[in-house]
Amino acid sequence: MQDIYISGGAMTTFGRHTGVMAPELAQRAILDAVKDARIELADIEAVYCANVLGGMILGQLIVRDLGLQGIPVYNVENACASGATGVHLARHALLAQQYKTVLVFGIEQLTALGGGTIPMQRNDDMTDLYASAGMVLPAVYAMRGTRFLHERDATAVDLATVAVKNRRHGALNPYAQQRTETTVEEVLASRMIADPLTLLQCCPSQVDGAAAAIMTTRRPEGYRPVRVLSSVVVSGIREGADDDILDAEITARAARQAYEQAGLGPRDINVVELHDAFTIAELLYYEALGLAAPGEAVPLLRSGATRLGGRVPVNPSGGLLAKGHPLGATGIAQMVEIMWQLQERAAGRQVADARIGLTQCTGGGIAGVDHAASSVHVLGV
């Protein structure tokens, strides 16, 4: 199979960018990614723009001022998995030899929404049961957290420990929104959002950011070449009344396909960026990704294996809990972080001897399925 490389990547800082419009924010990341890849804008043959809430033809508006006119621009929306889906579609086009070099970027400006939780659906007709009932994602994950504490040998301290770990990592990341460490006591004492999830166990919803990556069939020069070893996007399957809410089926299914495609297994993974929108999510994804056996997520966390310096560091960037979650940019930012880790460019938070990395991003809450979409990518050098 044709090798597909990520030859360059960049992101803006994640946080509040007052007075900066979304196109300018995206253009900063794009220009830095082009420079990182050591190419010219004219080398780009197609553009994939990932965004959730920015409106129609955002990609064309952003690249117009860069002079990238006339080439195909694909606008991709797949909830929180939008950025990862853009990478997946770009890889397909490169494998089909439609293009040799493409740009994939994601942008979101959530501070423009004015605060509050991200709505599960934005359809005016409110055709989804969750949306019409007023359900929000913190409540969905709180139910999972409550069930987890009931069924597993786990405590509220274990949930808080995920936030402590990722905030410690985020303090080392100059791109992260939250750059201060916290303690278990501070996490548990923070304002209750949806029992058992407190404020510091939920990713920030007020964040702007952009990330960009150059993907190519040409073997890059300079830094250690990073290949996309596998790329999987799947959608949810209708659940029955007796389905286990602790079984992240959609992510487990995507992971199995990604491992098979790459010819690797969970034990081969050296570093992971996963979708920790809430602390309970990280614990569930340990098991779904095969990093821990079923029922063994808490022992894995307690062992220190997922901290920097551990066997398989998870979210060295700080994850969504610390770095932030600008929806369309998140999946691509995960890719850029793993690229930096594999190229030994993650100063201050570098995972030693990392050669295989994995990213996982889920998106969308709709009634009757685990999630609307899930994506798993495996990258390697």
C-alpha positions as CSV (number, residue, x, y, z in Angstrom):
1,M,0.0,0.0,0.0
2,Q,1.1,3.5,-0.8
3,D,2.8,5.2,2.2
4,I,1.0,8.3,3.5
5,Y,3.0,10.8,5.5
6,I,2.2,13.7,7.8
7,S,5.0,15.9,6.7
8,G,4.2,19.0,8.8
9,G,1.9,20.2,11.4
10,A,1.1,23.1,13.6
11,M,-1.6,24.5,15.9
12,T,-2.4,27.8,17.6
13,T,-2.6,28.0,21.4
14,F,-5.9,26.8,22.6
15,G,-7.8,29.4,24.7
16,R,-9.7,32.7,24.4
17,H,-8.5,34.6,21.3
18,T,-10.3,37.9,21.8
19,G,-10.6,40.1,18.7
20,V,-9.3,37.4,16.4
21,M,-11.7,36.0,13.7
22,A,-11.8,32.3,12.9
23,P,-10.2,32.7,9.4
24,E,-7.2,34.5,10.9
25,L,-6.8,31.9,13.6
26,A,-6.9,29.1,11.0
27,Q,-4.5,30.8,8.7
28,R,-1.9,31.0,11.4
29,A,-2.0,27.3,11.9
30,I,-2.0,26.6,8.1
31,L,1.0,28.9,7.4
32,D,3.0,27.3,10.2
33,A,2.1,23.8,9.0
34,V,3.2,24.7,5.5
35,K,6.5,26.0,6.8
36,D,7.0,23.0,9.0
37,A,6.5,20.7,6.0
38,R,9.0,22.7,4.0
39,I,6.7,23.2,1.1
40,E,5.0,26.1,-0.6
41,L,1.3,26.9,-0.6
42,A,1.3,26.3,-4.3
43,D,2.2,22.6,-3.6
44,I,-1.2,22.0,-2.0
45,E,-3.6,20.3,-4.4
46,A,-6.7,20.0,-2.1
47,V,-8.0,21.3,1.2
48,Y,-10.0,19.6,3.9
49,C,-11.6,22.0,6.5
50,A,-13.0,20.5,9.7
51,N,-15.5,22.6,11.6
52,V,-18.7,22.1,13.5
53,L,-20.3,25.4,14.3
54,G,-18.8,28.0,11.9
55,G,-21.3,27.9,9.1
56,M,-21.3,27.1,5.4
57,I,-18.2,27.2,3.1
58,L,-15.9,28.1,5.9
59,G,-13.0,26.4,4.2
60,Q,-13.3,28.5,1.1
61,L,-13.5,31.7,3.1
62,I,-10.3,30.7,5.0
63,V,-8.1,29.7,2.1
64,R,-9.3,32.5,-0.2
65,D,-7.0,35.0,1.4
66,L,-4.1,32.6,1.1
67,G,-4.3,32.4,-2.6
68,L,-5.5,28.8,-2.6
69,Q,-8.2,29.4,-5.2
70,G,-9.6,27.0,-7.7
71,I,-8.5,23.8,-6.0
72,P,-11.0,21.5,-4.3
73,V,-12.1,22.5,-0.8
74,Y,-14.0,19.9,1.3
75,N,-15.8,21.1,4.3
76,V,-16.1,18.3,6.9
77,E,-18.5,18.2,9.8
78,N,-18.8,15.1,12.0
79,A,-19.2,16.6,15.5
80,C,-16.1,16.2,17.7
81,A,-14.7,13.7,15.2
82,S,-14.7,16.3,12.4
83,G,-10.9,16.8,12.3
84,A,-10.1,13.1,12.5
85,T,-12.7,12.5,9.7
86,G,-11.0,15.1,7.6
87,V,-7.7,13.2,8.0
88,H,-9.4,10.0,7.1
89,L,-10.9,11.4,3.9
90,A,-7.7,13.0,2.9
91,R,-5.8,9.7,3.3
92,H,-8.4,8.0,1.0
93,A,-7.8,10.6,-1.7
94,L,-4.0,10.2,-1.4
95,L,-4.3,6.4,-1.5
96,A,-6.4,6.7,-4.7
97,Q,-3.7,8.9,-6.2
98,Q,-6.1,11.8,-6.7
99,Y,-3.5,14.1,-5.1
100,K,0.1,14.0,-3.9
101,T,-0.1,16.7,-1.2
102,V,-3.1,18.0,0.7
103,L,-3.9,20.3,3.6
104,V,-6.1,19.3,6.4
105,F,-7.1,21.8,9.1
106,G,-9.6,22.3,11.8
107,I,-10.9,25.5,13.4
108,E,-13.5,26.3,16.1
109,Q,-14.3,29.5,17.9
110,L,-16.4,28.4,20.9
111,T,-16.1,31.6,22.8
112,A,-18.5,33.1,20.2
113,L,-21.3,31.0,21.6
114,G,-21.3,32.8,24.9
115,G,-20.9,29.9,27.3
116,G,-22.8,26.9,28.5
117,T,-22.6,23.3,27.3
118,I,-22.3,22.3,23.7
119,P,-25.7,21.3,22.4
120,M,-26.0,17.7,21.3
121,Q,-28.0,18.6,18.2
122,R,-28.5,21.9,16.5
123,N,-31.3,20.9,14.1
124,D,-34.2,23.2,14.2
125,D,-36.7,20.4,14.0
126,M,-35.2,18.7,17.1
127,T,-35.8,15.3,15.6
128,D,-33.4,13.6,18.1
129,L,-34.9,12.4,21.4
130,Y,-31.9,13.5,23.4
131,A,-32.0,17.0,22.0
132,S,-35.7,17.4,22.3
133,A,-35.5,16.2,26.0
134,G,-32.8,18.8,26.8
135,M,-30.1,16.2,27.4
136,V,-26.5,17.5,27.5
137,L,-23.3,15.5,27.3
138,P,-22.2,16.1,30.9
139,A,-25.4,14.3,32.0
140,V,-24.7,11.4,29.7
141,Y,-21.2,10.9,31.0
142,A,-22.3,11.5,34.6
143,M,-24.6,8.5,34.2
144,R,-21.6,6.5,33.0
145,G,-19.5,7.7,35.9
146,T,-22.2,6.7,38.4
147,R,-22.5,3.3,36.9
148,F,-18.7,2.9,36.8
149,L,-18.4,3.7,40.5
150,H,-21.2,1.3,41.3
151,E,-19.8,-1.7,39.3
152,R,-16.1,-1.3,39.6
153,D,-13.6,-1.2,42.4
154,A,-13.3,2.6,41.9
155,T,-13.8,5.7,43.9
156,A,-14.4,9.4,43.2
157,V,-10.6,9.8,43.8
158,D,-9.9,7.7,40.7
159,L,-12.0,9.9,38.5
160,A,-10.3,13.0,39.9
161,T,-6.9,11.4,39.4
162,V,-7.5,11.5,35.6
163,A,-7.9,15.3,35.8
164,V,-4.8,15.7,38.0
165,K,-2.7,13.6,35.6
166,N,-3.8,15.5,32.5
167,R,-3.6,18.9,34.1
168,R,0.0,18.0,35.1
169,H,0.7,17.2,31.5
170,G,-1.0,20.3,30.3
171,A,1.2,22.5,32.5
172,L,4.1,21.3,30.3
173,N,2.4,22.2,27.0
174,P,2.6,25.8,25.8
175,Y,-0.4,25.2,23.5
176,A,-2.7,24.1,26.3
177,Q,-5.5,26.3,27.7
178,Q,-5.1,25.1,31.3
179,R,-1.5,25.3,32.3
180,T,-1.8,25.0,36.1
181,E,-1.6,21.8,38.0
182,T,-4.3,20.7,40.4
183,T,-4.8,18.3,43.2
184,V,-7.4,15.6,43.9
185,E,-8.8,17.7,46.7
186,E,-9.2,20.7,44.4
187,V,-10.9,18.6,41.7
188,L,-13.4,17.1,44.1
189,A,-14.1,20.4,45.7
190,S,-14.8,22.2,42.4
191,R,-18.4,23.0,41.5
192,M,-20.6,20.0,40.8
193,I,-21.7,19.9,37.2
194,A,-23.5,16.5,37.0
195,D,-22.9,14.1,39.9
196,P,-20.2,12.6,40.1
197,L,-18.5,15.0,37.6
198,T,-17.2,18.2,39.0
199,L,-16.1,21.2,37.0
200,L,-12.5,20.2,36.8
201,Q,-13.6,16.8,35.4
202,C,-15.1,18.3,32.3
203,C,-13.2,19.8,29.4
204,P,-13.5,23.6,29.0
205,S,-16.3,24.6,26.7
206,Q,-15.0,28.2,26.2
207,V,-12.0,27.7,23.9
208,D,-10.9,28.8,20.5
209,G,-8.2,27.1,18.4
210,A,-7.0,25.8,15.1
211,A,-4.7,23.0,14.0
212,A,-3.3,22.0,10.6
213,A,-1.4,19.1,9.0
214,I,0.1,18.5,5.6
215,M,-0.4,15.0,4.3
216,T,1.5,13.7,1.3
217,T,2.6,10.6,-0.6
218,R,6.1,12.1,-1.0
219,R,8.6,11.0,1.6
220,P,9.4,14.1,3.7
221,E,12.9,15.4,4.3
222,G,14.3,16.7,7.5
223,Y,12.4,15.4,10.5
224,R,11.9,11.6,11.1
225,P,9.1,10.7,8.6
226,V,5.7,9.9,10.3
227,R,3.4,7.6,8.4
228,V,-0.3,7.1,8.8
229,L,-0.3,3.3,9.4
230,S,-4.1,3.1,9.8
231,S,-7.2,5.3,9.7
232,V,-10.7,4.2,10.7
233,V,-14.0,6.0,11.0
234,V,-17.1,4.2,12.1
235,S,-20.6,5.2,13.2
236,G,-22.7,4.0,16.0
237,I,-24.9,0.9,16.1
238,R,-28.5,1.0,17.5
239,E,-28.4,-0.1,21.1
240,G,-30.8,-2.4,22.9
241,A,-32.4,-1.8,26.2
242,D,-29.9,-4.1,27.9
243,D,-26.7,-2.6,26.4
244,D,-23.9,-1.8,28.9
245,I,-23.3,2.0,29.1
246,L,-19.7,1.3,30.2
247,D,-19.0,-0.6,26.9
248,A,-17.6,2.0,24.5
249,E,-18.5,-0.3,21.6
250,I,-18.0,2.2,18.8
251,T,-14.5,3.0,19.9
252,A,-13.6,-0.7,20.6
253,R,-14.8,-1.5,17.1
254,A,-12.8,1.3,15.5
255,A,-9.7,0.3,17.5
256,R,-9.9,-3.3,16.4
257,Q,-10.1,-2.3,12.7
258,A,-7.2,0.2,13.2
259,Y,-5.0,-2.4,14.8
260,E,-5.8,-4.9,12.1
261,Q,-5.1,-2.4,9.3
262,A,-1.8,-1.4,10.9
263,G,-0.7,-5.0,11.6
264,L,-0.2,-4.0,15.3
265,G,-1.8,-4.5,18.7
266,P,-2.4,-2.5,21.8
267,R,1.0,-3.5,23.3
268,D,2.8,-1.9,20.4
269,I,1.5,1.6,21.2
270,N,3.9,3.9,22.9
271,V,1.8,7.1,23.3
272,V,-1.9,7.9,23.1
273,E,-4.0,11.0,22.6
274,L,-7.6,10.2,23.4
275,H,-10.9,11.9,23.7
276,D,-11.0,12.8,27.5
277,A,-13.9,15.2,27.3
278,F,-14.8,14.0,30.8
279,T,-12.6,12.0,33.3
280,I,-14.8,8.9,33.1
281,A,-14.3,8.9,29.3
282,E,-10.6,8.3,29.6
283,L,-11.1,5.3,31.9
284,L,-13.6,3.8,29.5
285,Y,-11.3,4.3,26.5
286,Y,-8.4,2.5,28.3
287,E,-10.4,-0.6,27.9
288,A,-12.0,0.1,24.5
289,L,-8.5,0.7,23.0
290,G,-7.1,-2.5,24.6
291,L,-4.7,-0.6,26.8
292,A,-6.4,-2.4,29.8
293,A,-8.3,-5.6,30.0
294,P,-12.1,-5.2,30.7
295,G,-12.5,-4.1,34.2
296,E,-8.8,-3.1,34.6
297,A,-8.9,0.6,33.7
298,V,-8.5,1.7,37.3
299,P,-5.5,-0.5,38.1
300,L,-3.9,0.8,35.0
301,L,-4.4,4.3,36.1
302,R,-3.3,3.7,39.6
303,S,-0.1,1.9,38.4
304,G,1.1,5.2,36.8
305,A,1.4,3.5,33.4
306,T,-0.5,6.3,31.7
307,R,1.5,9.2,33.2
308,L,4.5,10.7,31.5
309,G,7.3,8.3,32.3
310,G,4.9,5.3,32.4
311,R,4.6,2.4,30.0
312,V,2.0,4.0,27.7
313,P,1.5,7.8,28.4
314,V,-2.0,8.9,27.6
315,N,-2.7,12.6,26.7
316,P,0.8,14.0,27.2
317,S,-0.6,17.2,25.6
318,G,-2.9,17.5,28.6
319,G,-5.8,16.1,26.6
320,L,-9.1,17.8,26.2
321,L,-9.3,18.4,30.0
322,A,-6.3,20.6,30.0
323,K,-5.4,21.5,26.4
324,G,-9.1,22.3,25.5
325,H,-11.5,21.1,23.0
326,P,-12.2,23.4,20.0
327,L,-14.3,20.8,18.3
328,G,-13.2,20.9,14.6
329,A,-9.5,21.3,15.6
330,T,-9.3,18.6,18.2
331,G,-8.7,15.5,16.0
332,I,-6.0,17.3,14.0
333,A,-4.4,18.7,17.1
334,Q,-4.1,15.1,18.4
335,M,-2.3,14.1,15.1
336,V,0.1,17.0,15.4
337,E,0.9,16.1,19.0
338,I,1.6,12.5,18.1
339,M,3.7,13.7,15.1
340,W,5.8,15.8,17.5
341,Q,6.1,13.0,20.0
342,L,7.3,10.5,17.3
343,Q,9.8,13.1,16.0
344,E,11.0,13.9,19.5
345,R,9.9,17.5,19.2
346,A,7.5,17.6,22.2
347,A,9.9,19.6,24.5
348,G,9.1,19.3,28.2
349,R,6.6,16.5,27.7
350,Q,8.5,14.1,25.5
351,V,7.7,10.4,25.7
352,A,10.9,8.5,25.6
353,D,11.6,6.2,22.6
354,A,8.1,6.7,21.1
355,R,7.8,5.1,17.7
356,I,4.1,4.2,17.5
357,G,1.3,6.5,18.5
358,L,-2.5,6.3,18.5
359,T,-5.2,9.0,18.4
360,Q,-8.9,8.4,19.2
361,C,-11.7,10.9,18.8
362,T,-15.5,10.3,19.2
363,G,-18.2,12.7,18.2
364,G,-21.9,13.4,18.6
365,G,-24.5,12.2,21.1
366,I,-27.7,10.9,19.6
367,A,-30.4,8.7,21.1
368,G,-30.1,5.0,20.8
369,V,-26.4,4.7,19.8
370,D,-23.1,4.9,21.7
371,H,-21.8,7.8,19.7
372,A,-22.5,9.2,16.2
373,A,-18.9,8.7,15.1
374,S,-15.6,7.4,16.3
375,S,-12.2,7.6,14.7
376,V,-8.9,5.8,15.5
377,H,-5.6,6.5,13.8
378,V,-2.3,4.8,14.3
379,L,0.9,6.7,13.3
380,G,4.4,5.4,13.2
381,V,8.0,6.0,12.3
